[in-house]
Amino acid sequence: MKIDIQDHMLVPKHEIMTEEEISEEFSDVDYDFRDLPKIRADDPVVEAIDAKPGNVLRITRQSETAGEFITYRIVEG
């Protein structure tokens, strides 16, 4: 039996962003999206969603104080 790590209550939702989503999200910022914080390609969730180096991930967390909190990471090899 294999357990899906994404179903665990402590693992936030991870999504691979499309090129269009990246362009829309980072068009108004003063930095290049390639300078985002890194997440390793061998991270269990990265492997579970089949993300590859260079992919940008949208990570959505639920917070008691902030409600929904979205952060971004770029997969590094």
Phi and psi restraints in degrees (range 20) as a CNS / XPLOR table:
assign (resid 1 and name C) (resid 2 and name N)
       (resid 2 and name CA) (resid 2 and name C) 1.0 -108.1 20.0 2
assign (resid 2 and name N) (resid 2 and name CA)
       (resid 2 and name C) (resid 3 and name N) 1.0 132.7 20.0 2
assign (resid 2 and name C) (resid 3 and name N)
       (resid 3 and name CA) (resid 3 and name C) 1.0 -94.6 20.0 2
assign (resid 3 and name N) (resid 3 and name CA)
       (resid 3 and name C) (resid 4 and name N) 1.0 134.4 20.0 2
assign (resid 3 and name C) (resid 4 and name N)
       (resid 4 and name CA) (resid 4 and name C) 1.0 -84.5 20.0 2
assign (resid 4 and name N) (resid 4 and name CA)
       (resid 4 and name C) (resid 5 and name N) 1.0 112.3 20.0 2
assign (resid 4 and name C) (resid 5 and name N)
       (resid 5 and name CA) (resid 5 and name C) 1.0 -60.0 20.0 2
assign (resid 5 and name N) (resid 5 and name CA)
       (resid 5 and name C) (resid 6 and name N) 1.0 -27.7 20.0 2
assign (resid 5 and name C) (resid 6 and name N)
       (resid 6 and name CA) (resid 6 and name C) 1.0 -70.6 20.0 2
assign (resid 6 and name N) (resid 6 and name CA)
       (resid 6 and name C) (resid 7 and name N) 1.0 -16.6 20.0 2
assign (resid 6 and name C) (resid 7 and name N)
       (resid 7 and name CA) (resid 7 and name C) 1.0 -83.4 20.0 2
assign (resid 7 and name N) (resid 7 and name CA)
       (resid 7 and name C) (resid 8 and name N) 1.0 -7.5 20.0 2
assign (resid 7 and name C) (resid 8 and name N)
       (resid 8 and name CA) (resid 8 and name C) 1.0 -73.8 20.0 2
assign (resid 8 and name N) (resid 8 and name CA)
       (resid 8 and name C) (resid 9 and name N) 1.0 139.0 20.0 2
assign (resid 8 and name C) (resid 9 and name N)
       (resid 9 and name CA) (resid 9 and name C) 1.0 -64.3 20.0 2
assign (resid 9 and name N) (resid 9 and name CA)
       (resid 9 and name C) (resid 10 and name N) 1.0 -20.9 20.0 2
assign (resid 9 and name C) (resid 10 and name N)
       (resid 10 and name CA) (resid 10 and name C) 1.0 -93.7 20.0 2
assign (resid 10 and name N) (resid 10 and name CA)
       (resid 10 and name C) (resid 11 and name N) 1.0 -3.3 20.0 2
assign (resid 10 and name C) (resid 11 and name N)
       (resid 11 and name CA) (resid 11 and name C) 1.0 -98.4 20.0 2
assign (resid 11 and name N) (resid 11 and name CA)
       (resid 11 and name C) (resid 12 and name N) 1.0 118.0 20.0 2
assign (resid 11 and name C) (resid 12 and name N)
       (resid 12 and name CA) (resid 12 and name C) 1.0 -71.7 20.0 2
assign (resid 12 and name N) (resid 12 and name CA)
       (resid 12 and name C) (resid 13 and name N) 1.0 164.1 20.0 2
assign (resid 12 and name C) (resid 13 and name N)
       (resid 13 and name CA) (resid 13 and name C) 1.0 -69.6 20.0 2
assign (resid 13 and name N) (resid 13 and name CA)
       (resid 13 and name C) (resid 14 and name N) 1.0 127.3 20.0 2
assign (resid 13 and name C) (resid 14 and name N)
       (resid 14 and name CA) (resid 14 and name C) 1.0 -114.6 20.0 2
assign (resid 14 and name N) (resid 14 and name CA)
       (resid 14 and name C) (resid 15 and name N) 1.0 131.1 20.0 2
assign (resid 14 and name C) (resid 15 and name N)
       (resid 15 and name CA) (resid 15 and name C) 1.0 -133.0 20.0 2
assign (resid 15 and name N) (resid 15 and name CA)
       (resid 15 and name C) (resid 16 and name N) 1.0 141.3 20.0 2
assign (resid 15 and name C) (resid 16 and name N)
       (resid 16 and name CA) (resid 16 and name C) 1.0 -82.1 20.0 2
assign (resid 16 and name N) (resid 16 and name CA)
       (resid 16 and name C) (resid 17 and name N) 1.0 127.3 20.0 2
assign (resid 16 and name C) (resid 17 and name N)
       (resid 17 and name CA) (resid 17 and name C) 1.0 -85.3 20.0 2
assign (resid 17 and name N) (resid 17 and name CA)
       (resid 17 and name C) (resid 18 and name N) 1.0 146.2 20.0 2
assign (resid 17 and name C) (resid 18 and name N)
       (resid 18 and name CA) (resid 18 and name C) 1.0 -80.8 20.0 2
assign (resid 18 and name N) (resid 18 and name CA)
       (resid 18 and name C) (resid 19 and name N) 1.0 164.7 20.0 2
assign (resid 18 and name C) (resid 19 and name N)
       (resid 19 and name CA) (resid 19 and name C) 1.0 -58.5 20.0 2
assign (resid 19 and name N) (resid 19 and name CA)
       (resid 19 and name C) (resid 20 and name N) 1.0 -39.2 20.0 2
assign (resid 19 and name C) (resid 20 and name N)
       (resid 20 and name CA) (resid 20 and name C) 1.0 -64.7 20.0 2
assign (resid 20 and name N) (resid 20 and name CA)
       (resid 20 and name C) (resid 21 and name N) 1.0 -44.0 20.0 2
assign (resid 20 and name C) (resid 21 and name N)
       (resid 21 and name CA) (resid 21 and name C) 1.0 -62.7 20.0 2
assign (resid 21 and name N) (resid 21 and name CA)
       (resid 21 and name C) (resid 22 and name N) 1.0 -40.2 20.0 2
assign (resid 21 and name C) (resid 22 and name N)
       (resid 22 and name CA) (resid 22 and name C) 1.0 -63.1 20.0 2
assign (resid 22 and name N) (resid 22 and name CA)
       (resid 22 and name C) (resid 23 and name N) 1.0 -45.6 20.0 2
assign (resid 22 and name C) (resid 23 and name N)
       (resid 23 and name CA) (resid 23 and name C) 1.0 -59.9 20.0 2
assign (resid 23 and name N) (resid 23 and name CA)
       (resid 23 and name C) (resid 24 and name N) 1.0 -45.0 20.0 2
assign (resid 23 and name C) (resid 24 and name N)
       (resid 24 and name CA) (resid 24 and name C) 1.0 -65.8 20.0 2
assign (resid 24 and name N) (resid 24 and name CA)
       (resid 24 and name C) (resid 25 and name N) 1.0 -45.9 20.0 2
assign (resid 24 and name C) (resid 25 and name N)
       (resid 25 and name CA) (resid 25 and name C) 1.0 -69.3 20.0 2
assign (resid 25 and name N) (resid 25 and name CA)
       (resid 25 and name C) (resid 26 and name N) 1.0 -36.0 20.0 2
assign (resid 25 and name C) (resid 26 and name N)
       (resid 26 and name CA) (resid 26 and name C) 1.0 -109.1 20.0 2
assign (resid 26 and name N) (resid 26 and name CA)
       (resid 26 and name C) (resid 27 and name N) 1.0 14.2 20.0 2
assign (resid 26 and name C) (resid 27 and name N)
       (resid 27 and name CA) (resid 27 and name C) 1.0 -72.8 20.0 2
assign (resid 27 and name N) (resid 27 and name CA)
       (resid 27 and name C) (resid 28 and name N) 1.0 -25.6 20.0 2
assign (resid 27 and name C) (resid 28 and name N)
       (resid 28 and name CA) (resid 28 and name C) 1.0 -100.3 20.0 2
assign (resid 28 and name N) (resid 28 and name CA)
       (resid 28 and name C) (resid 29 and name N) 1.0 7.1 20.0 2
assign (resid 28 and name C) (resid 29 and name N)
       (resid 29 and name CA) (resid 29 and name C) 1.0 -101.3 20.0 2
assign (resid 29 and name N) (resid 29 and name CA)
       (resid 29 and name C) (resid 30 and name N) 1.0 159.3 20.0 2
assign (resid 29 and name C) (resid 30 and name N)
       (resid 30 and name CA) (resid 30 and name C) 1.0 -93.5 20.0 2
assign (resid 30 and name N) (resid 30 and name CA)
       (resid 30 and name C) (resid 31 and name N) 1.0 20.6 20.0 2
assign (resid 30 and name C) (resid 31 and name N)
       (resid 31 and name CA) (resid 31 and name C) 1.0 -139.9 20.0 2
assign (resid 31 and name N) (resid 31 and name CA)
       (resid 31 and name C) (resid 32 and name N) 1.0 162.2 20.0 2
assign (resid 31 and name C) (resid 32 and name N)
       (resid 32 and name CA) (resid 32 and name C) 1.0 -86.0 20.0 2
assign (resid 32 and name N) (resid 32 and name CA)
       (resid 32 and name C) (resid 33 and name N) 1.0 136.8 20.0 2
assign (resid 32 and name C) (resid 33 and name N)
       (resid 33 and name CA) (resid 33 and name C) 1.0 -59.8 20.0 2
assign (resid 33 and name N) (resid 33 and name CA)
       (resid 33 and name C) (resid 34 and name N) 1.0 -20.9 20.0 2
assign (resid 33 and name C) (resid 34 and name N)
       (resid 34 and name CA) (resid 34 and name C) 1.0 -69.7 20.0 2
assign (resid 34 and name N) (resid 34 and name CA)
       (resid 34 and name C) (resid 35 and name N) 1.0 -10.0 20.0 2
assign (resid 34 and name C) (resid 35 and name N)
       (resid 35 and name CA) (resid 35 and name C) 1.0 -93.8 20.0 2
assign (resid 35 and name N) (resid 35 and name CA)
       (resid 35 and name C) (resid 36 and name N) 1.0 9.0 20.0 2
assign (resid 35 and name C) (resid 36 and name N)
       (resid 36 and name CA) (resid 36 and name C) 1.0 -62.6 20.0 2
assign (resid 36 and name N) (resid 36 and name CA)
       (resid 36 and name C) (resid 37 and name N) 1.0 159.0 20.0 2
assign (resid 36 and name C) (resid 37 and name N)
       (resid 37 and name CA) (resid 37 and name C) 1.0 -57.6 20.0 2
assign (resid 37 and name N) (resid 37 and name CA)
       (resid 37 and name C) (resid 38 and name N) 1.0 150.0 20.0 2
assign (resid 37 and name C) (resid 38 and name N)
       (resid 38 and name CA) (resid 38 and name C) 1.0 -94.0 20.0 2
assign (resid 38 and name N) (resid 38 and name CA)
       (resid 38 and name C) (resid 39 and name N) 1.0 153.7 20.0 2
assign (resid 38 and name C) (resid 39 and name N)
       (resid 39 and name CA) (resid 39 and name C) 1.0 -133.2 20.0 2
assign (resid 39 and name N) (resid 39 and name CA)
       (resid 39 and name C) (resid 40 and name N) 1.0 135.7 20.0 2
assign (resid 39 and name C) (resid 40 and name N)
       (resid 40 and name CA) (resid 40 and name C) 1.0 -72.2 20.0 2
assign (resid 40 and name N) (resid 40 and name CA)
       (resid 40 and name C) (resid 41 and name N) 1.0 145.3 20.0 2
assign (resid 40 and name C) (resid 41 and name N)
       (resid 41 and name CA) (resid 41 and name C) 1.0 -64.6 20.0 2
assign (resid 41 and name N) (resid 41 and name CA)
       (resid 41 and name C) (resid 42 and name N) 1.0 -22.1 20.0 2
assign (resid 41 and name C) (resid 42 and name N)
       (resid 42 and name CA) (resid 42 and name C) 1.0 -94.4 20.0 2
assign (resid 42 and name N) (resid 42 and name CA)
       (resid 42 and name C) (resid 43 and name N) 1.0 10.2 20.0 2
assign (resid 42 and name C) (resid 43 and name N)
       (resid 43 and name CA) (resid 43 and name C) 1.0 -62.6 20.0 2
assign (resid 43 and name N) (resid 43 and name CA)
       (resid 43 and name C) (resid 44 and name N) 1.0 136.4 20.0 2
assign (resid 43 and name C) (resid 44 and name N)
       (resid 44 and name CA) (resid 44 and name C) 1.0 -56.1 20.0 2
assign (resid 44 and name N) (resid 44 and name CA)
       (resid 44 and name C) (resid 45 and name N) 1.0 -38.6 20.0 2
assign (resid 44 and name C) (resid 45 and name N)
       (resid 45 and name CA) (resid 45 and name C) 1.0 -72.4 20.0 2
assign (resid 45 and name N) (resid 45 and name CA)
       (resid 45 and name C) (resid 46 and name N) 1.0 -38.8 20.0 2
assign (resid 45 and name C) (resid 46 and name N)
       (resid 46 and name CA) (resid 46 and name C) 1.0 -58.9 20.0 2
assign (resid 46 and name N) (resid 46 and name CA)
       (resid 46 and name C) (resid 47 and name N) 1.0 -44.5 20.0 2
assign (resid 46 and name C) (resid 47 and name N)
       (resid 47 and name CA) (resid 47 and name C) 1.0 -65.3 20.0 2
assign (resid 47 and name N) (resid 47 and name CA)
       (resid 47 and name C) (resid 48 and name N) 1.0 -38.5 20.0 2
assign (resid 47 and name C) (resid 48 and name N)
       (resid 48 and name CA) (resid 48 and name C) 1.0 -65.0 20.0 2
assign (resid 48 and name N) (resid 48 and name CA)
       (resid 48 and name C) (resid 49 and name N) 1.0 -34.2 20.0 2
assign (resid 48 and name C) (resid 49 and name N)
       (resid 49 and name CA) (resid 49 and name C) 1.0 -95.7 20.0 2
assign (resid 49 and name N) (resid 49 and name CA)
       (resid 49 and name C) (resid 50 and name N) 1.0 4.5 20.0 2
assign (resid 49 and name C) (resid 50 and name N)
       (resid 50 and name CA) (resid 50 and name C) 1.0 61.0 20.0 2
assign (resid 50 and name N) (resid 50 and name CA)
       (resid 50 and name C) (resid 51 and name N) 1.0 39.3 20.0 2
assign (resid 50 and name C) (resid 51 and name N)
       (resid 51 and name CA) (resid 51 and name C) 1.0 -78.2 20.0 2
assign (resid 51 and name N) (resid 51 and name CA)
       (resid 51 and name C) (resid 52 and name N) 1.0 147.8 20.0 2
assign (resid 51 and name C) (resid 52 and name N)
       (resid 52 and name CA) (resid 52 and name C) 1.0 -116.4 20.0 2
assign (resid 52 and name N) (resid 52 and name CA)
       (resid 52 and name C) (resid 53 and name N) 1.0 158.2 20.0 2
assign (resid 52 and name C) (resid 53 and name N)
       (resid 53 and name CA) (resid 53 and name C) 1.0 -52.8 20.0 2
assign (resid 53 and name N) (resid 53 and name CA)
       (resid 53 and name C) (resid 54 and name N) 1.0 134.0 20.0 2
assign (resid 53 and name C) (resid 54 and name N)
       (resid 54 and name CA) (resid 54 and name C) 1.0 98.4 20.0 2
assign (resid 54 and name N) (resid 54 and name CA)
       (resid 54 and name C) (resid 55 and name N) 1.0 -19.4 20.0 2
assign (resid 54 and name C) (resid 55 and name N)
       (resid 55 and name CA) (resid 55 and name C) 1.0 -68.5 20.0 2
assign (resid 55 and name N) (resid 55 and name CA)
       (resid 55 and name C) (resid 56 and name N) 1.0 145.9 20.0 2
assign (resid 55 and name C) (resid 56 and name N)
       (resid 56 and name CA) (resid 56 and name C) 1.0 -103.5 20.0 2
assign (resid 56 and name N) (resid 56 and name CA)
       (resid 56 and name C) (resid 57 and name N) 1.0 131.2 20.0 2
assign (resid 56 and name C) (resid 57 and name N)
       (resid 57 and name CA) (resid 57 and name C) 1.0 -107.5 20.0 2
assign (resid 57 and name N) (resid 57 and name CA)
       (resid 57 and name C) (resid 58 and name N) 1.0 139.1 20.0 2
assign (resid 57 and name C) (resid 58 and name N)
       (resid 58 and name CA) (resid 58 and name C) 1.0 -100.2 20.0 2
assign (resid 58 and name N) (resid 58 and name CA)
       (resid 58 and name C) (resid 59 and name N) 1.0 122.1 20.0 2
assign (resid 58 and name C) (resid 59 and name N)
       (resid 59 and name CA) (resid 59 and name C) 1.0 -114.5 20.0 2
assign (resid 59 and name N) (resid 59 and name CA)
       (resid 59 and name C) (resid 60 and name N) 1.0 118.4 20.0 2
assign (resid 59 and name C) (resid 60 and name N)
       (resid 60 and name CA) (resid 60 and name C) 1.0 -109.3 20.0 2
assign (resid 60 and name N) (resid 60 and name CA)
       (resid 60 and name C) (resid 61 and name N) 1.0 119.0 20.0 2
assign (resid 60 and name C) (resid 61 and name N)
       (resid 61 and name CA) (resid 61 and name C) 1.0 -113.8 20.0 2
assign (resid 61 and name N) (resid 61 and name CA)
       (resid 61 and name C) (resid 62 and name N) 1.0 147.6 20.0 2
assign (resid 61 and name C) (resid 62 and name N)
       (resid 62 and name CA) (resid 62 and name C) 1.0 -96.6 20.0 2
assign (resid 62 and name N) (resid 62 and name CA)
       (resid 62 and name C) (resid 63 and name N) 1.0 132.2 20.0 2
assign (resid 62 and name C) (resid 63 and name N)
       (resid 63 and name CA) (resid 63 and name C) 1.0 -128.5 20.0 2
assign (resid 63 and name N) (resid 63 and name CA)
       (resid 63 and name C) (resid 64 and name N) 1.0 138.1 20.0 2
assign (resid 63 and name C) (resid 64 and name N)
       (resid 64 and name CA) (resid 64 and name C) 1.0 -64.6 20.0 2
assign (resid 64 and name N) (resid 64 and name CA)
       (resid 64 and name C) (resid 65 and name N) 1.0 -32.7 20.0 2
assign (resid 64 and name C) (resid 65 and name N)
       (resid 65 and name CA) (resid 65 and name C) 1.0 -94.5 20.0 2
assign (resid 65 and name N) (resid 65 and name CA)
       (resid 65 and name C) (resid 66 and name N) 1.0 -34.9 20.0 2
assign (resid 65 and name C) (resid 66 and name N)
       (resid 66 and name CA) (resid 66 and name C) 1.0 -103.7 20.0 2
assign (resid 66 and name N) (resid 66 and name CA)
       (resid 66 and name C) (resid 67 and name N) 1.0 -5.1 20.0 2
assign (resid 66 and name C) (resid 67 and name N)
       (resid 67 and name CA) (resid 67 and name C) 1.0 76.4 20.0 2
assign (resid 67 and name N) (resid 67 and name CA)
       (resid 67 and name C) (resid 68 and name N) 1.0 -120.2 20.0 2
assign (resid 67 and name C) (resid 68 and name N)
       (resid 68 and name CA) (resid 68 and name C) 1.0 -95.0 20.0 2
assign (resid 68 and name N) (resid 68 and name CA)
       (resid 68 and name C) (resid 69 and name N) 1.0 128.5 20.0 2
assign (resid 68 and name C) (resid 69 and name N)
       (resid 69 and name CA) (resid 69 and name C) 1.0 -122.6 20.0 2
assign (resid 69 and name N) (resid 69 and name CA)
       (resid 69 and name C) (resid 70 and name N) 1.0 122.7 20.0 2
assign (resid 69 and name C) (resid 70 and name N)
       (resid 70 and name CA) (resid 70 and name C) 1.0 -110.2 20.0 2
assign (resid 70 and name N) (resid 70 and name CA)
       (resid 70 and name C) (resid 71 and name N) 1.0 134.5 20.0 2
assign (resid 70 and name C) (resid 71 and name N)
       (resid 71 and name CA) (resid 71 and name C) 1.0 -133.7 20.0 2
assign (resid 71 and name N) (resid 71 and name CA)
       (resid 71 and name C) (resid 72 and name N) 1.0 161.7 20.0 2
assign (resid 71 and name C) (resid 72 and name N)
       (resid 72 and name CA) (resid 72 and name C) 1.0 -127.0 20.0 2
assign (resid 72 and name N) (resid 72 and name CA)
       (resid 72 and name C) (resid 73 and name N) 1.0 145.8 20.0 2
assign (resid 72 and name C) (resid 73 and name N)
       (resid 73 and name CA) (resid 73 and name C) 1.0 -140.4 20.0 2
assign (resid 73 and name N) (resid 73 and name CA)
       (resid 73 and name C) (resid 74 and name N) 1.0 150.8 20.0 2
assign (resid 73 and name C) (resid 74 and name N)
       (resid 74 and name CA) (resid 74 and name C) 1.0 -110.6 20.0 2
assign (resid 74 and name N) (resid 74 and name CA)
       (resid 74 and name C) (resid 75 and name N) 1.0 136.2 20.0 2
assign (resid 74 and name C) (resid 75 and name N)
       (resid 75 and name CA) (resid 75 and name C) 1.0 -77.7 20.0 2
assign (resid 75 and name N) (resid 75 and name CA)
       (resid 75 and name C) (resid 76 and name N) 1.0 128.9 20.0 2
assign (resid 75 and name C) (resid 76 and name N)
       (resid 76 and name CA) (resid 76 and name C) 1.0 -113.5 20.0 2
assign (resid 76 and name N) (resid 76 and name CA)
       (resid 76 and name C) (resid 77 and name N) 1.0 146.3 20.0 2
